Amino acid sequence: MTGMTEEQWENATDINIDQFTISAYGKTLFQDANLKITAGRRYGLVGPNGRGKTTLLKQLARGELKVPPQIDVLYVEQEVTANDTPAVQMVLNADVKRTELLKEEESLLAKLENNEDLDETELNELQDRLETIAGELKSRGSDTAEARALSLLHGLGFTPDMQYAATKTFSGGWRMRVSIARALFLEPTLMLLDEPTNHLDLNAVIWLDDYLQKWKKTLLIVSHDQDFLDSVCTDIIHLDQKKLFYYRGNYATFKAQLQQHMLKMKKKWEKQEKELRAMKKKGKSNKKAQELQVKKKTREGGAKARKKSSTQQNEQTGSGSLADRQLLERPKEYQVEFVFPTPSELNPPIIQVDNISFNYPNGPTLFKDLSFGLDMDSRVTIVGPNGVGKSTLLKLITQEVTPTAGEVKLNRHVRIARYHQHFVDVLPMDETPVEYLLRVHKTVEEVDYQTCRNRLGKFGLEGTARELKMVNLSGGQKSRVVFTSMSFQHPHMLILDEPTNNLDIESIDALAEAINNYEGGVILVSHDARLIYSTDCVLWVCERQTVEEMDAGFDGYRDEILEMLAKEGEEQRIKQEIRVAQKAKERAEKIAILEERRKAKQTKARE
């Protein structure tokens, strides 16, 4: 409520939280930071892993950071409960008031149907209440609610059968999609999304990206997907050195502005250090020199605050106050370097797939008479909707599963390094990253204690984490252990199945660069459009029991998916309109019965 009257606070639609500090597990994540969110804008919150982005969202959602009462905050965090409730009903139930009104209406209509002895007064009361309920339901858009819910589920990848299936039949990932649909259905004043694309396949990401570009309310998104941030966000909030910095524009604009900002901060810091050294040369103690420097900053900060234009966007909000009463820290640029060593040469093809067919026991045929070859020059991205067999195809290539017909041949000297998003869950929890690498790669000549530490550092695992038991590492840290292990394999072929889920943006950039510099073959399955664009792979579409190259590239694929979803959505909308009309007819018939009985009671009373 800083600078606001109580009435202004009660009616505020923007969020202004000044000089807050957040600590977790003994670590300070935010120090005298300022959060400024303007209604109707779509913000991307970015910064390296482990710096406090998710913590900030949780504190907003729990009310630990106070927002004006007019702003309803919804944080999409957990998947819905697994029970007998159909997915579409689970979405509809998110509107609690509508659900209560419908239950009351159903109860009143049942009372009307099952009780012939209601007197005129009771009938009048019933009719008045039903009319009131009908008005409230109409104002909430109840007639179109189910169509909206179905449309959201359809966009997120649910088939018509799945839309009406019980949530207990879905995996955690699919129940998370239901949670996302519930949030979109409710349209809260402020929606908080934490890595929403992690739970989606590429087709669903394409749809959500398009949907949120039209979002009219306020969004705060944490995401590692640069293409998603570029498309959706109007503003970027950068978490750096425990402060929040604000940039107008999407992520690409932010990156360009950040370089200028970092250069500016470096020059300021160098000037500060030069002045401190000069004061020490004149006999001032380190403490006294710092005090004098802080006083100077305070004077300059006050003057700057008075002159500061309200249109400046890329400075820490609130500078000129506490920020100008502290010495500058040395700007640190977060850098990660992924490296996959150059493999030895092998004669092509190193992988040959000959007329294979495959289905799981009692399952549908996923592939039929499929043939292709791969060598060390191959760069392939496999895309397609959920359930068509993308991950299964990778298992067939690596001979993890056997085709029901045909054959997969591997060069007997080929080394294949495979990353799968679930590999991080099967690392030995009682070993440190260094211990794990030393054990797994003990026959590799170059692998020793210091080499393991250094290589882990290149892949972005900080010093202390290299000696922690795996059970104490985050998903992002574990993924770096897996990538490091892959690099020690000196592979001829990299197979990457959703490699970005646990990585921050800087690490995804480093991965893309490493793939481009790598001299072996690459097979990629990813929902991250930026990674697909950056690696310039041939696009293979997996569908209809085969894989086919997409000549139009990823942009063509994106357009095709949006067109297909729009067409299917329109067909579903027409069917739903018929269902809604039928329900409205049934309700009108019941109301007509009520009216006839009420009139009959009135006639009888007059007689």
N, C-alpha and C positions, 0 to 999 in steps of 0.2 A: 504493500500500500504506500510505498515511498512516494511522497509528493502528491498523493491523491486524497480527496475527501472520501468519506465512507460511501456516499452515493455514487461517486465516480468509480470506486472499486467495485461496487455491486453491479454496475452496468458495463464494466470494461470488457472489451473483446480481444484486446492485445495482452500479451504477457510481458511483464517487466520485473525481473528478479535480480536485484543488485547485490553484488559482493557476497556471494554465497560460497561456502567451503564444504566439500564432501570428502570424507575419508572412509576407507573400507579395508578391513584386515590389516590395520596399522599403516596403511599407505595413503597419503594425501593424493586425491585424484583431481580435485578442483580447489584452487586457492584464490579467494576473493574474485571469483569469476562473475560475469553478468550474462543473464539469459534474456534475450529480446526476441519475441516472436510476434509478428504482425498477422492479424486475422486474414485468412484467405490466401496466404502464401504457402508454398510447398518447399520445405527445408530438407536438405540432406546434411546429416551430421557425420563428419568424417574425421579420421585420425587413426593412428596405428592401433593394433590390437592391444587390449589390456590397459588402455588409458582412462576408461570410465564412461564410454558412450552408453552402454547398456545400463550402467548404474544410474546415469542421469535420467533415462527414460523411466526406469522403475521408480525413482524418487518422485518424478512428476505424476506417475500413475497412482502412487500410494498417497499423494497429497503431502509428502514430506517437504516438497517445494510448493509453496502456496500459489495457486492460480485463482483468478477472479471466479466467483461462484457461477457466473453466466456460462463459463466454459466447461463443458463436459469432456473429460479426458478418457480415451479408451486405448489401452495398451494391448496389442495382440501378442500374447506371450505363450499361452498353453493351448494344446489341442483340446477339443471338446471331449466330454465324457463319453466313454464307450458304453452304450446301452441300446435299448430297442427303438429309440427314437429315430425316425428316418432323417436323412441328411437335410432335406428341404425343410422339414418341420423344426429341426434344430436351428436352422437359420431364422425361420419365422418366429421362433420362441425368443429370439434376442430382443424383439419388441415386446417387452413384458406387458405394457399397457394394452396393446392390441390383443395379446393373448388372453388377458383377463376379461376384456370386453366381449370377445368371442365366446368365452366360456359362460359368461353371464347371459349372453343372448341365447345360447344353446339351452341353458337351464330354464330360461323364461319360456322359450318356445315349447320345451318338453312339458312344462307345467300347463301351458295352454292346451296342448294336445291330449294330455292325460287326465285333465280335470274338467268335467262338463258342468260342475256345480258352482263355478265362479260367478259371483253376483256382478251387477253392472259396475259398481265402484272398483272392484278388483280388476275387472276387464279394462276399465279406463286407466287404472294405474299401470297395468301391464303394457297397454298400448303406448302410454306416455314414455315409459322407461325404454321400450323397444325403439321408439322414435329418437330418443336421446342417444341411445347406443349407436343407432344407424348413422346419426349425424357425426358422432365422434369417430366412428370407423371410417366414414367418408373423408373426414378431415385428415386422417392418418394415411389415406391412400390404400385402405385395406383391400379393396377389390383388385388392385394391381400388385399387391404385396407378394403373392405366391409366384406370379410371373417374374417379378424382380429377383426373388430368391433363386428361382430356377435358372434365370439368365446368368446370375453370378456364379452359380455352381457349374454351369455349362462352360463359361469362360475359363474356369479354373480346372477344367479337364474331366468333370463328372459326366458320364454317359447318362442317358435317360433312366436306365435301370439303377445306376448308382445313386442318382438323385433321390430315389425313394427307398434305398436300402438302409438298414439299421446301421447306426454309427459303430456298433460293436463289430461289424464285419470289415471295418477299415483298419489299415495300419496307422501308426502315429502320424506319419507324414500326410496321409489323406485326411485325418481328423484335424490336422493343423490347417489344411486348406478350408475345411468347414469353418474354423475359427476366423480365417481371413474373410470368408464370405459373410459371416455374421457382422464383422466390423464394417465392411462395405455396405451392408444392408442397413445398419443403424445410422450411418453417416454422422458420427459424433463431431462436435465442434473442433476438437483436436484429436487426430488419430496418430498414434505412435506405432510405427512398424519397425521391428528389429530383424534385419536380414530376411525380409519376406520371400525373396527369390530362392533362398536355401531349400524351401519345402516344395518347390515347383519344378516341373520339367520346362524345356525351352518353349513349347507351345503356350503353356500357361503364363510364362514370363512375358511373352510377346503380347498376350491379351491384357495382363495386368498393367504393363507399361502403357499400352494404348488407353486403358480405362482411367488410370490415374492422371494422365495428361489433361483430362477434362474435369478433374476433381475441383469443386468450388470452395470447399472448406479448407481448414488448416491441416497440413501434414508435417510430421517430423519423422524422417526416415533414416535409419542406420542401414547402410548397404555397402557391400564390396563391389557391386556391379556398376562399373563406370557408365556403360551405355544406358542402364536404367536411370542413374542419377542425371545423366545428360538429358534424357527425354522428359523426365518427370519434374525435376526440381527447378524452382525459380530463384532459389537462394542456397548458398552453402554456408554451414557453420563449421569452422575448423577448430578442433580441440588440439591445442598446442601449448606446452609448458604450463599446464593446469589452468589455462584461460580459454575463452571462446572468442574467436575472430569471425567477422561477418563479411560475406562477399555476395554481391548481387550477380545473378546469372547462374548457369548450370555448372557442372563439374569441369568441363573443358575451359570455361572462362576462369573459374577458380584457379586451375593449375597455372594458367598464364599469369594471373594476378599474384599468386603465391610466390612465384620466383622473384617478382619485383619487391614484394613485401619482405621476403627473406634477405634480399640484398640490402634493403633499407635498414632492417633491424641489425644486420651485421655491421653496417657503417656506424650506426648509433652506438653499438656495443664497443667497437674499436675506438670511437671518440671518447667514450666514457673511460675505457681502460687507459688511454693516453693521458687523460686529465688526472686520473688517479696516480699514475706513475710520476707525473710532473709534481703533484703535491707531496708525494713521498720523498722526492729528491730535495724538496725545500724543507724537509725535516718533519713533516707531518707523519704521525703514526698511521698505520693501516686503518684503524678504527676511526680516527679523526678525519682522514681523507674521505672515507666512505660517508661519514656524517655530512661533510661539506658538499659532497657530490649529491646526496639525497636532497639537501636544502636547495641546491641549484635546480634540481629536477622539479621540485615542488613549485618553485617560482615560475619556471618555464611551463610546467603543466597547467598551472592556474591560468596563465595568459593564453595558452593554447585552447583551454576549455572555453574561455570567453569568446574566442575567435572562431571556434570550430564550426564548420558548416554542417547543417543538419542532414545534408545529402551524402556525407562521407560514409562509406559502407565497410571499408576493409580494415578499420582500426578496432581494437578491443573496446567494446562499449563500456563507457564509464571511465575511459582514460582521462587524465587531467585530475583525477582524485587519487585513490589509493595506488593505482598503477604508477603514477608519477611520484610516489613517495617511496619507491623501492628501486634498488639498483637493477639494471638489466642483466638477465642471465645470458650466457653465450648462446646464440642461436645454433641449434643442432638440427641438421638435416637428416631425417630418417632414411636410411639406405639399406637395401637388401640386394643381394646378388645370388641368383641361382645359376649353377653351372653344371652341365652334363658333359663329361669328357668325350673326346672324339673316339669313336669305336674303331676297331680294326675292320678292314674291308671284307665283305662277303659277296660272292657272286649271286646275282638275282636269279629267280625270286627267293627271298628268304622265308616267305610264307606263301603257300599255295593252297587255295580252297577249291576243291573239285566236286562240283555237283552235289553239294551237301543238302540234306533236309534235316529238320529237327523239330521235335515236340517233346515236352515233358510228359511223363506218364499221365494218361487220362486228360491231357491238355490239348489245346488247339495247335495246329501246325504253324510254327513261327517262320520257318524258312523252307523253301522248296526249290530244289535244283539250282542252288546258288553257287556261282563260281567267280573267283577273282584272284589276283596275285598281288603281293606287296613286297617291296624291296626297300633298300636304305634311302631311296629318294622319295618314297611315298609320304605324302602329307594329307591326311584324311580327317575330316570332322563328320561324325555320324549324328544325324538329327532325326527326329520323329516323335510321335506322341508316346505317352506312357503305355507300356504293355505290348509294344510291337516287337521287342526282343533286342534292343540295343546292347544292354549289358550281357545278355545271353550270347550275342555275336562275339563279344570280347572273350567270353569264356570258351567259346568254340575255337577261336583263333589261338588261344593259349593252351588248348587241349585240357582245360579244366573240366569240360563236359565233352561227351563224344556224340557226334552226329548220328542220327538214326539211319541215315543213308549217306553215301559219299565219303570223302576223306579230306582231312586237313593235314598237309605235310609241312614240316618245319625243317629248315636247314639244320643239320646236326650240330653246327657250331654257333647257332644263333643264341644270343642272350637277350631276353625280353624283360624289361622292368615295367611292372604294372602298378599304377596307383588307383586305389579305390577308396571312396570316401569313408567306408566302414573299416578300412585297415587300421585307422587310428584307434579303433575300439579293441583290437586284438593284440596290440603291443603288450609285452610283458610288464605288468604294472609294478613289479618289485625290482625292476632294473632302472638304472639311470640311462639317458640317451647314449653316453659314452660307453657304458658297460654293454649295452645292447649292440652297438656297432662293432665293438671289439670282438664280441662273441660271434655274431652273424657273419662277419667278414674276416675272420681270423686267418683265412688262407690267402687273402689279398695282400701282396707284399707291401704296398704303400700304407696300409692301415696300421697306425699306432695311436697311442693315447693323444698326443698333441695334434696329429693330423685329424683325428675325429673331432676334437674341440674346435679346431680351425674351420673345418668343413661345416660343422653345425652353425658356427658363427656366420659364415657366408650365406647360409640359408635363413638367417634371421633369428636364430635361437640365442637369446642373450646369455651372458656368461654364467650367472648363477643357475639358470634353468638346465644347463648342460650336466649339472651334478645332482639334480633333484630326481627322486624316484618318479617314474612315468605316471603314477597315480596322482601326483600333485601337479601335473602339467595340464594346460588348457587344450582344447581341440586343435587350435591353431599351432600351438607349440608341438604337439604330437605329429601333426601333418609335416612339419619341418624335419622331424626325425625320419619320417618315411621317405621324404624327398632326398635327404642326405644319404640314406641307405641305398636308394635307387642309383645315385650318382656313383657309388662305390662298385656297382655291378658292371660298369662300363658297357651299358646295353647297346645293342644294334637297333633296337626298336623300343620306343616309349609308348605305353598304352595308358592313357589318362582318362579315368572315368569320374567325372565331376570333381576335378582337382581343386576348384576354387572355393568350395563351401567353407573351409576353415581359414582362409587367407584374407589378409587385409588388401586394400587397393594397391599399395606399393609392392606387395609380394606378388600380386597377380601380374603387374607390369614386369616384374623381374622374371616371373615364369614365362611370360610371352617372349621376352627377349632371349631367355635361355633356349626356348624351343626354336626360335628363329636362327640362333647361332649353332644349334645342335646339328651334327652331320649324319645322324641316323634317321630312321623312319619314325613317324609319329601317327598314332591313331587317337583321336580326341572325341570324347562325349562330354558336352558341357551345355549348361543353360546360360552361360555368360557370353553375351553377344560381343562384348569388347574383346574377349580372348579369341573368339572365333574370327573376328575381323583382323586382329593384330597378327595372328599366325598365318593368315592367308592360305588356309588349307582348302583342298577340294572338298565340296560339300556332297556327302552321300545321304540320301533320304531313305530311311528304313521304314518300309510299309508294304502291305500286300505280299508278304512272304518273300521279299527280296530287298535289295538295296540298289538304288539308281542314282547316278550323278545328277546334281541340280545345276544345269548350265547357267541359270540366272543368278547363281550365288546366293548369299545369305539375304540380301535385300529382296530378291525375288521370292525366297522361301517365306520371309516375314509377310510380304504382301499376300501370298497365297494362303497363309494360315489365317490372317485377319479376314480375308474374303470368305473363307470356308466357315469360320466361326460366325460371321455375320449372317450367312445364308442359313446355317443350322439354327441360329438363334431366332431368326424370323419364322422359320417353320415351327419351332417350339412355342413361340409367342402366339401364333395363330391357334394352335391346339389348346393353349392355356386359356385364351379368350373364350373358346367354346366351353371349357370347363367352368370358367367364372360365370358365363351367361347362364349355364344350367343351374349352378348354385343360387344365383340371384333369382331365377325363376322359382326354384323350390322355396326360397325364403319368402318371396312375394305371395306364393300360394298360401303359406302358413299365416302370413299377416292378413290376407284376405279372409281366411277362415275366422280369425280373431274379430275382424270388422263385422262380418256377418253375424257372429254370435252376439257382439255388443249391440248391434242394431235390433236383433231379435229380443234381447233383454229389455231394451228401451220400449219396443212395441208392446211387449207383454206387460211392462210396468204401467203403460198408459191405459191398457185395457182393464 
